[in-house]
């Protein structure tokens, strides 16, 4: 089997509802799509979601990287040489991880379709279904409570709440939320680098009484040394997001004393399934738990993250709600959502298809 053509394109998609985090308000998203075609008739699909403040690449850089990758490195190659090709992508697309992720997952999709197995079984399945959280952005308490009611009505039982602007307001909002949803609903919080160490400790004390599952990235990404000053029991309940991009970061964060007890792996940050599995291996060796997260993304890349997540023993948490925010998605399939739990489709590859 040889790769005959790599097609790439961009779509700007509106969100079903704008949301606010500490740094910005988001109402649309630029997504890139990849289709790798082979002479055997199979194809592989991928998608990238570059966000300059997260992945470090602009939409223009992502587009250029994708346009060059097909004729320069992939066309004419045997996709069965998966390890060689994914390492080649990492060498040439190191500065554009979302572009690399799109091509990387498309290669896995193509190879697994050829073998007629789901990607998760090609990798080695460890999990079948886990609950995903769904995110409530920064908003008034009344709006947050109304949104929580909506999500619970849709079957979700795990809420992730964006914080990071004012600790007093944040803690008060969490109290109201816990009071409304009761003890059975899981609450996680994400401060998106908005706190200092003192505010983090205040939040952690409140979180313990409110049965908050964990706190994600309270301090700025570079403040890892400050995080190491937290007591070990407190650090165990902290999740690294912006501080963790690739395997090198994962190794650095695995040094004692551990600043985080959880790694949030996002394919767009690390560059795809291959690098994600590298991070996961480091986490497993260091006894660090895994959460799998996302940005606003197509079902293609959400499915890729889910297949990778279920192939990793250290996976405990999912935050794969990014496709739910899109008012339109050019693709469908990939996974099944039932009462807040995600499971992959039992079809070859990533189980995704383009519509229209």
C-alpha positions in Angstrom: 0.0 0.0 0.0 1.3 3.5 -0.9 0.0 6.9 -0.1 -1.2 8.6 -3.3 -2.5 11.9 -2.2 -2.9 14.1 0.9 -5.8 16.6 0.9 -6.1 19.4 3.4 -8.6 22.2 3.9 -9.8 24.7 6.6 -13.2 25.5 7.9 -14.3 28.3 10.2 -17.0 27.0 12.4 -19.3 28.9 14.8 -19.8 27.6 18.4 -23.2 26.8 19.6 -22.6 29.2 22.5 -19.6 31.5 23.1 -17.6 30.8 26.3 -15.1 32.8 28.4 -11.9 31.7 30.1 -9.3 33.8 31.8 -7.6 35.0 28.7 -10.3 35.4 26.1 -13.9 34.8 24.9 -14.3 32.3 22.0 -17.2 32.3 19.5 -15.7 30.7 16.4 -12.9 28.2 15.7 -10.7 27.5 12.7 -10.4 23.8 12.2 -8.1 22.0 9.6 -9.0 18.7 8.0 -6.8 16.0 6.4 -7.6 13.1 4.2 -4.8 10.7 3.3 -5.7 8.4 0.3 -3.9 5.2 -0.5 -3.7 3.2 -3.7 -5.6 0.3 -2.0 -8.7 2.4 -1.8 -8.6 3.2 1.9 -8.4 6.7 3.4 -7.4 8.1 6.7 -9.0 11.2 8.3 -7.5 13.7 10.7 -8.2 17.2 12.1 -6.2 19.9 13.8 -7.3 22.8 16.0 -4.4 25.3 16.3 -4.7 27.9 19.0 -1.7 30.2 19.1 -1.9 30.6 22.9 -2.0 26.9 23.5 -0.3 25.1 20.6 2.1 28.0 19.7 1.0 28.0 16.0 -1.1 30.3 14.0 -3.8 29.1 11.6 -1.5 30.3 8.8 1.4 28.3 10.1 -0.8 25.2 10.4 -2.1 25.6 6.9 1.4 25.9 5.4 2.7 22.9 7.3 -0.2 20.8 6.1 0.1 21.9 2.5 3.8 21.0 2.5 3.6 17.6 4.3 1.9 15.6 1.5 4.1 16.1 -1.4 7.3 16.7 0.7 7.2 13.7 3.1 4.1 11.5 2.8 3.0 10.9 -0.8 4.5 7.7 -2.2 5.3 6.3 1.2 4.1 3.0 2.7 1.8 3.9 5.7 2.5 0.5 7.2 5.9 2.1 8.2 3.9 4.0 10.8 6.8 4.5 13.3 9.0 5.9 10.6 6.4 8.3 9.2 5.3 9.6 12.6 8.9 10.3 13.6 9.4 12.1 10.3 6.4 14.3 11.0 7.8 15.1 14.4 11.1 16.1 12.9 9.6 18.4 10.3 6.6 19.7 12.1 7.9 20.2 15.6 6.7 23.9 15.7 3.2 23.1 14.4 1.8 20.4 16.7 -1.8 20.7 15.6 -0.8 20.2 12.0 1.3 17.2 13.1 -1.6 15.8 15.2 -4.0 16.0 12.2 -1.5 14.0 10.0 -0.5 11.6 12.7 -4.1 10.6 13.5 -4.9 10.3 9.8 -2.1 7.8 9.4 -3.3 5.7 12.4 -6.8 5.8 10.9 -5.6 4.7 7.5 -3.5 1.8 8.9 -6.2 0.5 11.2 -8.8 0.7 8.5 -6.5 -1.4 6.3 -6.2 -3.9 9.1 -10.0 -3.7 9.7 -9.7 -3.0 13.4 -10.5 0.0 15.6 -7.4 2.1 16.4 -7.8 1.4 20.1 -7.5 -2.4 19.4 -4.6 -1.8 17.1 -2.9 0.0 20.1 -4.1 -2.4 22.8 -7.4 -1.7 24.6 -7.3 -1.1 28.3 -10.7 0.7 28.8 -14.1 0.5 27.3 -16.1 3.5 28.7 -15.5 6.4 31.0 -17.5 9.5 31.9 -16.5 12.8 30.3 -16.8 16.2 32.0 -18.5 19.0 30.2 -17.3 22.6 30.7 -18.9 25.6 32.2 -17.0 28.8 31.2 -16.5 31.9 33.4 -19.9 33.5 33.8 -22.2 34.8 36.5 -23.4 32.4 39.2 -26.9 32.4 37.8 -25.8 31.6 34.3 -23.5 28.8 35.6 -26.3 27.2 37.6 -28.6 27.3 34.6 -26.0 25.8 32.4 -25.3 23.1 35.0 -29.0 22.2 35.0 -29.0 21.9 31.2 -26.0 19.6 31.2 -27.5 17.4 33.9 -30.7 17.2 32.0 -28.7 15.9 29.0 -27.2 13.1 31.1 -23.8 14.4 32.1 -22.8 13.8 35.7 -19.3 15.4 35.6 -18.9 19.2 35.4 -15.7 21.1 34.8 -15.9 24.8 35.9 -13.6 27.5 34.6 -12.3 29.8 37.3 -9.3 32.1 37.6 -10.4 35.7 37.8 -11.4 36.3 41.5 -10.9 33.6 44.2 -13.7 35.0 46.3 -16.2 34.9 43.4 -14.9 31.6 42.3 -15.3 29.9 45.7 -18.7 31.4 46.2 -19.9 30.1 42.8 -18.6 26.7 43.6 -20.5 26.6 46.9 -23.7 27.6 45.0 -23.1 24.9 42.4 -22.5 22.1 44.9 -25.6 23.2 46.8 -27.7 22.9 43.6 -26.3 19.7 42.0 -25.9 17.7 45.2 -23.2 15.3 46.3 -23.4 12.8 43.5 -22.3 15.0 40.7 -18.6 15.2 40.1 -17.1 18.8 40.0 -13.7 19.6 38.6 -12.2 23.1 38.3 -9.8 24.7 35.9 -8.2 28.0 36.8 -6.3 28.4 33.5 -3.2 29.8 35.1 -5.2 32.6 36.8 -4.1 32.1 40.4 -1.0 32.6 42.6 0.2 30.2 45.2 -1.8 31.7 48.1 -5.0 31.8 46.0 -4.4 28.1 45.0 -4.1 27.1 48.6 -7.3 28.9 49.4 -9.1 27.2 46.6 -7.7 23.8 47.5 -9.1 24.2 51.1 -12.5 25.1 49.8 -12.4 22.4 47.2 -11.8 19.8 49.9 -15.0 20.7 51.7 -16.9 20.8 48.4 -15.6 17.4 47.2 -14.0 18.9 44.1 -12.3 16.1 42.3 -9.2 18.0 41.2 -7.8 21.5 40.3 -6.4 22.0 36.8 -3.4 24.4 36.1 -3.9 27.0 38.9 -0.5 28.8 38.4 1.1 30.1 35.2 2.7 27.4 33.0 6.3 28.5 33.9 5.6 28.4 37.7 6.4 24.8 38.1 8.9 25.4 40.9 6.2 27.3 42.9 3.9 24.3 42.5 6.6 22.1 44.0 6.2 24.0 47.2 2.7 22.6 47.7 2.4 19.7 50.2 2.5 16.4 48.3 -1.1 15.5 49.2 -2.2 18.8 47.8 -0.1 18.5 44.6 -1.6 15.1 44.0 -4.9 16.8 43.3 -3.5 19.2 40.8 -3.6 18.6 37.0 -1.0 19.9 34.6 -2.3 21.5 31.4 -0.5 24.5 30.0 2.7 23.3 31.8 2.6 20.1 29.8 3.0 19.9 26.0 5.3 17.1 25.0 7.4 14.2 26.3 10.2 16.5 27.4 7.7 18.4 29.6 6.3 15.1 30.9 9.8 14.0 32.0 10.6 17.3 33.7 7.3 17.2 35.6 7.9 13.6 36.7 10.9 14.7 38.8 10.3 14.7 42.6 8.8 16.5 44.3 5.9 16.1 41.9 4.2 19.4 41.1 1.1 17.7 39.6 -0.5 14.3 40.3 -2.4 14.4 37.0 -1.3 15.0 33.4 -3.9 16.5 31.0 -2.9 15.2 27.5 -4.2 17.1 24.5 -3.4 15.8 21.1 -3.2 19.4 19.7 -0.5 20.3 22.3 1.7 17.3 21.9 1.3 16.6 18.2 -0.9 13.5 17.9 -1.4 10.0 19.1 2.3 9.0 18.9 3.5 11.7 21.2 0.5 11.3 23.5 1.4 7.6 24.0 5.0 8.7 24.9 3.6 11.1 27.6 1.3 8.3 28.8 4.2 5.9 29.2 6.1 8.4 31.3 3.0 9.0 33.4 2.5 5.3 34.0 6.1 4.9 35.1 5.9 7.8 37.5 2.4 6.8 38.8 0.8 9.9 37.5 -2.8 9.7 36.6 -4.0 10.7 33.1 -6.8 13.0 31.9 -7.4 13.5 28.2 -8.5 16.9 27.2 -9.2 19.0 24.1 -10.1 22.3 22.6 -13.1 23.0 20.4 -12.5 20.2 17.9 -14.2 18.0 15.3 -15.4 14.5 16.2 -12.4 13.3 14.2 -9.7 14.5 16.7 -12.0 13.8 19.7 -12.3 10.2 18.5 -8.5 10.0 18.1 -8.0 11.2 21.7 -10.5 8.7 22.9 -8.9 5.8 21.1 -5.5 6.8 22.5 -6.9 7.3 26.0 -8.5 3.8 26.1 -5.2 2.3 25.1 -3.4 3.7 28.2 -3.6 2.0 31.7 -3.0 5.3 33.5 -6.1 6.9 32.0 -8.6 7.9 34.7 -10.4 11.0 33.5 -11.8 12.4 30.3 -12.5 16.0 29.4 -13.4 15.3 25.7 -16.4 17.7 25.2 -14.9 19.9 22.5 -17.1 18.7 19.6 -20.3 19.4 21.6 -19.5 23.1 21.3 -19.6 23.1 17.5 -22.8 24.3 15.8 -21.7 22.3 12.7 -19.1 19.5 12.2 -18.1 18.3 8.7 -17.6 14.8 10.2 -19.6 12.4 12.2 -19.2 9.1 14.1 -16.1 8.2 16.1 -17.7 7.6 19.5 -21.0 7.1 21.3 -22.2 9.3 24.2 -24.6 7.6 26.6 -25.5 9.1 29.9 -22.3 11.1 30.0 -20.1 8.1 29.2 -18.0 7.9 26.0 -17.2 4.7 24.1 -15.5 4.3 20.7 -17.4 3.0 17.7 -16.6 -0.7 17.0 -15.6 0.1 13.4 -12.2 0.1 11.6 -9.9 3.0 12.2 -11.2 6.0 14.1 -14.8 5.2 13.1 -15.3 8.6 11.6 -16.6 9.7 8.2 -17.0 13.0 6.3 -20.6 14.1 5.7 -21.4 15.5 2.3 
